[in-house]
Structure formats: C-alpha cells, structure tokens
Amino acid sequence: MTSTTPHPTPLRTLGSSGPAVSALGLGCMGMSALYGESDRAESLATIHAALDAGITLLDTGDFYGMGHNEMLIGEALRTAPAGAGERALVSVKFGALRTLDGGFSGYDGRPAAVKNFAAYSLQRLGVDHIDIYRLSRVDPDVPIEETVGAMADLVRSGHVRHIGLSEAGAASIRRAAATAPISDLQIEYSLISRSIEAEILPTLRELGIGMTAYGVLSRGLISGHWTPDRRLAANDFRSASPRFSAENLQHNLALVETLRDMADAKGVTVAQLAIAWVLSRGEDIVPLVGARTRGRLDESLGALDVSLDADELAAIEKAVPPGSAAGERYPAVQMEHLDSEK
Ligand SMILES: NC(=O)c1ccc[n+]([C@@H]2O[C@H](COP(=O)([O-])OP(=O)(O)OC[C@H]3O[C@@H](n4cnc5c(N)ncnc54)[C@H](OP(=O)(O)O)[C@@H]3O)[C@@H](O)[C@H]2O)c1
C-alpha cells in the first residue's frame, strides 16, 4: 500500500522521515465506534469515494470496534477500483485494552504486546505491512524506549513502514525520537483545542516530526451541523464529553455561530472554515476528517479549496481565541491517560 501514482489532491509530507500523504486524511473511527450507529454500506462507499478523490491516508485503531474498523478498511481496500487500494496508506493505533462489556481498561506498551497487537492487525487488514504503526497512548508503566524499540523491530522485519505516536507529551516525543525515526504525532487540534501550540508543536518542528490532527471539528461540535436537541446513545463518546454537556454546550455553540457569520460571508460552510483553519497552520499538519458519509466527505474536501488571508485569520482568532471553549476535551478519567496534558 505504498503511494506510487500521482493524484489530484495536494500532498503533505509527514516529518523528515515519514511518507507523503494527501493533505487531508480520512479518520475511520466513527464508522465502527464511539459516534452512534453507522451504516456499513455507506462507510465502504465513503472510503472508496475518499480514495477516488485522491485521499491516500486512512486512520484506524485496532480497538475501534475491537477489530471491526480494521476489517472494514481491509474490505474497502480489497474492493476498491484497481490501483486505488494500493495507493492508500493505513495508519493503525494500538495499545488500548478493552473489556468484555466494551469498556476500556488501560494501555499495554510492553514489547511482546506490541508485536502481538501488530500480528492481529495485519491479519484483520489482510495486508503484509502497516504503513504507520502508532502507539495510541503512552503506557506509564513501560519506558517509551522499550515500546518504540519494539516498533523499530517491526520496521526492520518489514511488517511496519513508519512509526507514529498519539497524544504524547514533549518529553516522551524526545525520548521516542532518540530511539527511532518518528513520522508523526497524532493529536487533537482545532480552533477550540490549541494546547499543543505552547510546547508540543514547537518540539515536533524542532525534531522534524509531522502531525496528523484529529478532532478538527471537535467531534462534530464545531461542524456547524450540531444542534442542542441531539439525543446521544449512552455509548456515544460525546454523551460523556464535557464540551457537549448541558452546562457547556450553549456557550460552545455560540462560538460556532460567530464562525457561521464568517463562513456565510465567505460562501463556505462552518466545517470547511474550521478544517481550512487547521490546514493553514502549517504544511507539516495533516487534518484527519471523521466523515462517515459521502456527503460529509464532499464537504470536507471542499476545505482544500478554501484559503484564508491574514485578515480572515485575524478575525477567526478574535472570534474564537485560544481557550475560549467551555469544558475539557476528554472526561476526567480519560484526561489522566493523556501524556500530552501532563
Ligand atoms: N489519536 C487519538 O487519540 C484519536 C482520537 C479520536 C479520533 N482519532 C482519529 O481521528 C479521526 C477524526 O476524529 P473525529 O472523528 O473525532 O473528528 P471530527 O472530524 O472532528 O468529528 C467527526 C464528527 O463530525 C461530524 N461532522 C459534521 N460535519 C462533518 C464533515 N463535513 N466532515 C466530517 N465530519 C463531520 C461527523 O458527524 P456525523 O457522521 O454524525 O454526521 C462526525 O460525528 C477519527 O476517525 C480517528 O481516526 C484519533
């Protein structure tokens, strides 16, 4: 699944050691988990449409639907039109531990566990290598050198092409990069999640590591489509997310309305404005969009045609300054697992 043929979507390179990928990636998590019901046929059609549009980066995790998401992507790649599946690069996160009732019970970054996770992922995806293999959360009980050392073994054996991190803090990023080349850090970054700007982003740039940004629409909150009357299933991540809670939602949606005024004036949608803002933050940043339907995908792709001038960027900055959202980006128990927030 190495990119070989030219395609129309612009490319960005993930750090000094990583691959060139499309400027937008498709995050497939919501097709299997955490955002309520999804439609399998529409998920497959959305992945195919993304490949057809030139998206070459598909993001997943072995714990998204406990293997469901990898099998879905494997099927999409096998059934894609000739050539499209081969051009796709798959980024796989590992390390999260699940319980029998579908809960999460911690993380495992031990070297033997890393290789075990990888063996299962290769089987579920139906591929002979993983393009970017990514530690989903730093395991506080295992030195990161040991975890990344095991990932480097997988690169040497040909089972993995590139090593990625997720939600790691600056100190861990430095230790990981001293152990093996790191292509990119995956981390939440959006108009309302900007804590990486102080230390993490400068560290990535100093070390020549790229970034794949998730939650660029803050899980739908700043997409312009969210309405306060939306009912969420108990297993929807957002039903426990502080930013969607009754006491914070009104404040956060008021921020979205200021973005809507700007988007309307420019003739784009709120989601396109929010994605274009992340794209404008640097050529080293690749936003992952969580589109689950072809309609949402089309809207996201439109962001590639939106350029924001200095006055527009200043107006956005004024309307939604750093720290303006109400509520943390994860529930307290999950914030505890974020090395990036320590
Ligand atoms: N490393 C990590 O810790 C981590 C954490 C979370 C996610 N991720 C990765 O990042 C990917 C993206 O994250 P995310 O899904 O939270 O991001 P997101 O793009 O901020 O949110 C996706 C949600 O936004 C809604 N939406 C509304 N308009 C949209 C549009 N035009 N395009 C796309 N979505 C739109 C979707 O709604 P509907 O489908 O309901 O209409 C979906 O529920 C995930 O799929 C996953 O691969 C990584």
The ligand as a Tripos MOL2 file, in Angstrom:
@<TRIPOS>MOLECULE
LIG
   48    52     1     0     0
SMALL
NO_CHARGES

@<TRIPOS>ATOM
      1 N1         -5.3260    9.5530   18.3670 N.am      1 LIG1
      2 C1         -6.4590    9.7030   19.0290 C.2       1 LIG1
      3 O1         -6.4830    9.7060   20.2710 O.2       1 LIG1
      4 C2         -7.7340    9.9060   18.2700 C.ar      1 LIG1
      5 C3         -8.8910   10.2710   18.9530 C.ar      1 LIG1
      6 C4        -10.0590   10.4700   18.2140 C.ar      1 LIG1
      7 C5        -10.0420   10.3150   16.8390 C.ar      1 LIG1
      8 N2         -8.8980    9.9580   16.1950 N.ar      1 LIG1
      9 C6         -8.8650    9.7500   14.7290 C.3       1 LIG1
     10 O2         -9.1870   10.9440   14.0830 O.3       1 LIG1
     11 C7        -10.3170   10.7520   13.2230 C.3       1 LIG1
     12 C8        -11.1440   12.0040   13.1810 C.3       1 LIG1
     13 O3        -11.6080   12.2980   14.5020 O.3       1 LIG1
     14 P1        -13.0750   12.7060   14.7850 P.3       1 LIG1
     15 O4        -13.9590   11.7330   14.0730 O.co2     1 LIG1
     16 O5        -13.2700   12.9470   16.2090 O.co2     1 LIG1
     17 O6        -13.1190   14.0960   14.0430 O.3       1 LIG1
     18 P2        -14.0770   15.1910   13.6320 P.3       1 LIG1
     19 O7        -13.9360   15.2890   12.1510 O.co2     1 LIG1
     20 O8        -13.7830   16.3580   14.4930 O.co2     1 LIG1
     21 O9        -15.5590   14.7430   14.0110 O.3       1 LIG1
     22 C9        -16.3100   13.8370   13.2690 C.3       1 LIG1
     23 C10       -17.7600   14.1010   13.5670 C.3       1 LIG1
     24 O10       -18.0970   15.3590   12.9720 O.3       1 LIG1
     25 C11       -19.3010   15.2610   12.2630 C.3       1 LIG1
     26 N3        -19.2360   16.0730   11.0180 N.ar      1 LIG1
     27 C12       -20.0560   17.0640   10.6790 C.ar      1 LIG1
     28 N4        -19.7030   17.5930    9.5060 N.ar      1 LIG1
     29 C13       -18.6610   16.9120    9.0610 C.ar      1 LIG1
     30 C14       -17.8680   16.9780    7.9000 C.ar      1 LIG1
     31 N5        -18.0890   17.8540    6.9410 N.pl3     1 LIG1
     32 N6        -16.8490   16.1090    7.7660 N.ar      1 LIG1
     33 C15       -16.5980   15.2110    8.7260 C.ar      1 LIG1
     34 N7        -17.3220   15.0860    9.8550 N.ar      1 LIG1
     35 C16       -18.3470   15.9370   10.0250 C.ar      1 LIG1
     36 C17       -19.4920   13.8150   11.9380 C.3       1 LIG1
     37 O11       -20.8630   13.7140   12.0430 O.3       1 LIG1
     38 P3        -21.8910   12.6340   11.5860 P.3       1 LIG1
     39 O12       -21.1560   11.4880   10.9920 O.co2     1 LIG1
     40 O13       -22.5800   12.2660   12.8500 O.co2     1 LIG1
     41 O14       -22.7630   13.3340   10.6160 O.co2     1 LIG1
     42 C18       -18.7020   13.0610   12.9900 C.3       1 LIG1
     43 O15       -19.5840   12.6740   14.0120 O.3       1 LIG1
     44 C19       -11.0300    9.5270   13.8010 C.3       1 LIG1
     45 O16       -11.8330    8.8890   12.8260 O.3       1 LIG1
     46 C20        -9.8630    8.6910   14.2420 C.3       1 LIG1
     47 O17        -9.3250    8.0030   13.1290 O.3       1 LIG1
     48 C21        -7.7440    9.7650   16.9020 C.ar      1 LIG1
@<TRIPOS>BOND
     1     1     2 1
     2     2     3 2
     3     2     4 1
     4     4     5 ar
     5     4    48 ar
     6     5     6 ar
     7     6     7 ar
     8     7     8 ar
     9     8     9 1
    10     8    48 ar
    11     9    10 1
    12     9    46 1
    13    10    11 1
    14    11    12 1
    15    11    44 1
    16    12    13 1
    17    13    14 1
    18    14    15 2
    19    14    16 1
    20    14    17 1
    21    17    18 1
    22    18    19 2
    23    18    20 1
    24    18    21 1
    25    21    22 1
    26    22    23 1
    27    23    24 1
    28    23    42 1
    29    24    25 1
    30    25    26 1
    31    25    36 1
    32    26    27 ar
    33    26    35 ar
    34    27    28 ar
    35    28    29 ar
    36    29    30 ar
    37    29    35 ar
    38    30    31 1
    39    30    32 ar
    40    32    33 ar
    41    33    34 ar
    42    34    35 ar
    43    36    37 1
    44    36    42 1
    45    37    38 1
    46    38    39 2
    47    38    40 1
    48    38    41 1
    49    42    43 1
    50    44    45 1
    51    44    46 1
    52    46    47 1
@<TRIPOS>SUBSTRUCTURE
     1 LIG1         1 GROUP 0 **** ****
